[in-house]
Amino acid sequence: MSMDGKIYRSLSFIIIFSFVTVMLYLHNQSSHITGTNHLTAHAQPYEVPDTYPIPTINGSVIQDQSGSWLLKIKTENFQFTPEKIGSTDIKYNEGHAHLFINGKKVNRIYGQYYNLDYLKPGTYEVKVTLNTNDHRFLSINGEIVSFTETIKVAKEE
């Protein structure tokens, strides 16, 4: 092999290696932002001071007449403000919710109802957290403000 061929191969290797490295780095950064597990992406909770009304959440997951599953949540001392998502104007009593199914973030919630659609047979842990406009979890005494319900979807007979 000539010297020109060796240089060409070496340069090709360096270029391809650099390209792959950059792509892997960007993929890793992207998956951190969107995250399959959003709990780690915004790990720093936003602690609500004792001097503020404490935001709370509770709810239920029921199967409707069509067979679809419906999540209904109720909050106190908290207002959904979808128009402020991404804002750095953080308040203890407003924001949105994050929906997790079996530990994986599924979507954001901006109101009282969310259709989970039809679920395959199995057991599902449905968790809803209250979040600030910049997506941090609201926290009271170190505990994330959330609602969790486990449902079992039976096989159709």
VEXBANU-312269 format. One record per residue (C-alpha): x, y negated, z; residue in one letter. Coordinates in Angstrom, 2 decimals. Each point is the difference from the previous one (the first is absolute). Example, Ala and Ser with C-alpha at 12.3 -4.5 7.8 and 13.67 -1.06 7.14 Angstrom:
residues 2
+---------+---------+---------+------+
!       u !       v !       w ! code !
+---------+---------+---------+------+
!   12.30 !    4.50 !    7.80 !    A !
!    1.37 !   -3.44 !   -0.66 !    S !
+---------+---------+---------+------+
This chain:
residues 157
+---------+---------+---------+------+
!       u !       v !       w ! code !
+---------+---------+---------+------+
!    0.00 !    0.00 !    0.00 !    M !
!    1.31 !   -3.43 !   -0.91 !    S !
!    0.58 !   -2.82 !    2.46 !    M !
!   -2.92 !   -1.94 !   -1.54 !    D !
!   -2.34 !    2.98 !    0.65 !    G !
!    1.05 !    0.21 !    3.66 !    K !
!   -0.53 !   -3.73 !    0.52 !    I !
!   -3.42 !    0.21 !   -1.70 !    Y !
!   -1.06 !    2.90 !    2.25 !    R !
!    1.29 !   -1.74 !    3.13 !    S !
!   -1.83 !   -3.22 !   -0.84 !    L !
!   -3.17 !    1.94 !   -0.84 !    S !
!    0.17 !    1.78 !    3.35 !    F !
!    0.47 !   -3.26 !    1.91 !    I !
!   -2.89 !   -1.70 !   -1.81 !    I !
!   -2.39 !    2.93 !    0.47 !    I !
!    1.03 !    0.47 !    3.65 !    F !
!   -0.53 !   -3.72 !    0.68 !    S !
!   -3.40 !    0.04 !   -1.69 !    F !
!   -1.18 !    3.03 !    1.99 !    V !
!    1.30 !   -1.51 !    3.26 !    T !
!   -1.86 !   -3.26 !   -0.61 !    V !
!   -3.21 !    1.85 !   -0.92 !    M !
!    0.18 !    2.14 !    3.16 !    L !
!    0.59 !   -3.11 !    2.11 !    Y !
!   -2.99 !   -1.81 !   -1.55 !    L !
!   -2.20 !    3.08 !    0.42 !    H !
!    0.96 !    0.22 !    3.67 !    N !
!   -0.76 !   -3.70 !    0.52 !    Q !
!   -3.35 !    0.34 !   -1.76 !    S !
!   -1.05 !    3.02 !    2.04 !    S !
!    0.93 !   -1.89 !    3.19 !    H !
!   -2.30 !   -2.84 !   -0.99 !    I !
!   -3.00 !    2.07 !   -1.04 !    T !
!    0.95 !    2.94 !    2.19 !    G !
!   -1.66 !    3.36 !    0.13 !    T !
!    0.08 !   -0.42 !    3.74 !    N !
!   -0.92 !   -3.61 !    0.62 !    H !
!    0.55 !    0.44 !    3.72 !    L !
!    3.75 !   -0.28 !   -0.53 !    T !
!   -0.17 !   -2.75 !   -2.62 !    A !
!   -1.42 !   -2.51 !    2.49 !    H !
!    1.29 !    1.50 !    3.22 !    A !
!    0.21 !   -3.26 !    1.97 !    Q !
!   -3.43 !   -0.42 !    1.61 !    P !
!   -1.43 !   -3.40 !    0.77 !    Y !
!   -0.70 !   -0.07 !    3.73 !    E !
!   -3.19 !   -1.83 !    1.02 !    V !
!    0.67 !   -2.19 !    3.06 !    P !
!   -2.10 !    0.51 !    3.13 !    D !
!   -1.40 !   -3.52 !   -0.42 !    T !
!   -1.88 !    0.90 !   -3.22 !    Y !
!   -3.26 !    1.94 !   -0.39 !    P !
!    1.05 !    3.59 !   -0.68 !    I !
!   -0.90 !    1.29 !   -3.48 !    P !
!   -1.55 !    3.48 !    0.03 !    T !
!   -1.09 !    2.54 !   -2.61 !    I !
!   -2.21 !    3.08 !    0.10 !    N !
!   -2.00 !    1.87 !   -2.56 !    G !
!   -1.24 !    3.24 !   -1.45 !    S !
!    0.39 !    2.18 !   -3.08 !    V !
!   -3.19 !    1.59 !   -1.29 !    I !
!   -1.01 !    1.93 !   -3.07 !    Q !
!   -2.74 !   -1.78 !   -1.93 !    D !
!   -2.90 !    1.66 !   -1.83 !    Q !
!    2.01 !    0.27 !   -3.24 !    S !
!    2.77 !    1.97 !    1.74 !    G !
!    2.46 !   -2.89 !   -0.06 !    S !
!    1.71 !   -1.08 !    3.25 !    W !
!   -0.57 !   -3.49 !    1.37 !    L !
!    2.22 !   -1.83 !    2.48 !    L !
!   -1.76 !   -2.62 !    2.11 !    K !
!    2.06 !   -2.20 !    2.28 !    I !
!   -0.93 !   -2.65 !    2.52 !    K !
!    2.38 !   -2.62 !    1.32 !    T !
!   -0.22 !   -2.48 !    2.83 !    E !
!    2.06 !   -3.18 !    0.28 !    N !
!    1.25 !    0.61 !   -3.55 !    F !
!   -0.99 !   -1.44 !   -3.37 !    Q !
!    0.84 !    1.45 !   -3.42 !    F !
!    1.78 !   -2.63 !   -2.12 !    T !
!    0.90 !    1.61 !   -3.35 !    P !
!    0.63 !   -3.41 !   -1.56 !    E !
!    2.95 !   -0.48 !    2.38 !    K !
!    1.82 !    3.30 !   -0.73 !    I !
!    3.75 !   -0.64 !   -0.21 !    G !
!   -0.27 !   -3.29 !    1.85 !    S !
!    2.56 !   -0.86 !    2.65 !    T !
!   -2.73 !   -1.81 !    1.96 !    D !
!   -0.37 !    2.76 !    2.59 !    I !
!   -2.88 !    0.04 !    2.44 !    K !
!   -0.88 !    2.60 !    2.60 !    Y !
!   -3.66 !    0.21 !   -0.95 !    N !
!    0.09 !    0.31 !   -3.79 !    E !
!    1.44 !    2.06 !   -2.81 !    G !
!   -0.98 !    3.33 !   -1.52 !    H !
!    0.13 !    3.72 !    0.78 !    A !
!    2.15 !    2.83 !   -1.34 !    H !
!   -1.54 !    3.42 !   -0.65 !    L !
!    2.09 !    3.12 !    0.56 !    F !
!   -1.07 !    3.56 !   -0.76 !    I !
!    2.18 !    2.70 !    1.54 !    N !
!    2.71 !   -2.58 !    0.67 !    G !
!    0.17 !   -1.32 !   -3.57 !    K !
!   -1.11 !   -3.56 !   -0.77 !    K !
!   -2.90 !    0.15 !   -2.43 !    V !
!   -1.16 !   -3.60 !   -0.31 !    N !
!   -0.78 !   -3.31 !    1.64 !    R !
!   -3.44 !   -0.72 !    1.40 !    I !
!   -1.59 !   -3.44 !   -0.05 !    Y !
!   -3.36 !    0.67 !    1.62 !    G !
!   -2.26 !    2.31 !    1.97 !    Q !
!   -0.46 !    2.86 !   -2.52 !    Y !
!    2.31 !    2.11 !   -2.14 !    Y !
!   -0.96 !    2.98 !   -2.17 !    N !
!    2.49 !    2.86 !    0.44 !    L !
!   -1.57 !    1.77 !   -3.00 !    D !
!   -0.44 !    3.77 !   -0.18 !    Y !
!    2.52 !    1.95 !    2.05 !    L !
!    1.27 !    3.51 !   -0.63 !    K !
!   -0.54 !    2.54 !    2.78 !    P !
!    2.45 !   -0.49 !    2.85 !    G !
!    0.74 !   -2.09 !    3.07 !    T !
!    0.66 !   -3.72 !   -0.34 !    Y !
!    1.29 !   -2.48 !    2.53 !    E !
!   -1.41 !   -3.41 !   -0.94 !    V !
!    1.77 !   -2.93 !    1.65 !    K !
!   -0.72 !   -3.71 !   -0.43 !    V !
!    2.33 !   -2.66 !    1.38 !    T !
!   -0.57 !   -3.73 !    0.37 !    L !
!    2.70 !   -2.00 !   -1.76 !    N !
!    1.12 !   -3.59 !   -0.28 !    T !
!   -0.04 !   -1.89 !   -3.29 !    N !
!    3.66 !    1.00 !   -0.51 !    D !
!   -0.93 !    3.70 !    0.57 !    H !
!    1.46 !    0.49 !    3.50 !    R !
!   -2.00 !    2.12 !    2.42 !    F !
!   -1.78 !   -1.85 !    2.77 !    L !
!    1.14 !    1.35 !    3.35 !    S !
!   -1.27 !   -0.21 !    3.60 !    I !
!    2.54 !    0.89 !    2.70 !    N !
!    2.07 !    1.86 !   -2.59 !    G !
!   -2.95 !    2.04 !   -1.33 !    E !
!   -1.11 !   -0.50 !   -3.60 !    I !
!   -3.63 !   -1.16 !   -0.24 !    V !
!   -1.60 !    2.89 !   -1.88 !    S !
!   -2.86 !    2.43 !   -0.35 !    F !
!    0.53 !    3.70 !   -0.75 !    T !
!   -2.50 !    2.75 !   -0.81 !    E !
!    0.64 !    3.56 !   -1.13 !    T !
!   -2.54 !    1.55 !   -2.37 !    I !
!   -0.33 !    3.53 !   -1.31 !    K !
!   -1.33 !    0.51 !   -3.49 !    V !
!   -1.50 !    3.46 !   -0.40 !    A !
!   -0.01 !    2.06 !   -3.18 !    K !
!   -3.25 !   -0.18 !   -1.92 !    E !
!   -2.01 !    3.18 !    0.21 !    E !
+---------+---------+---------+------+
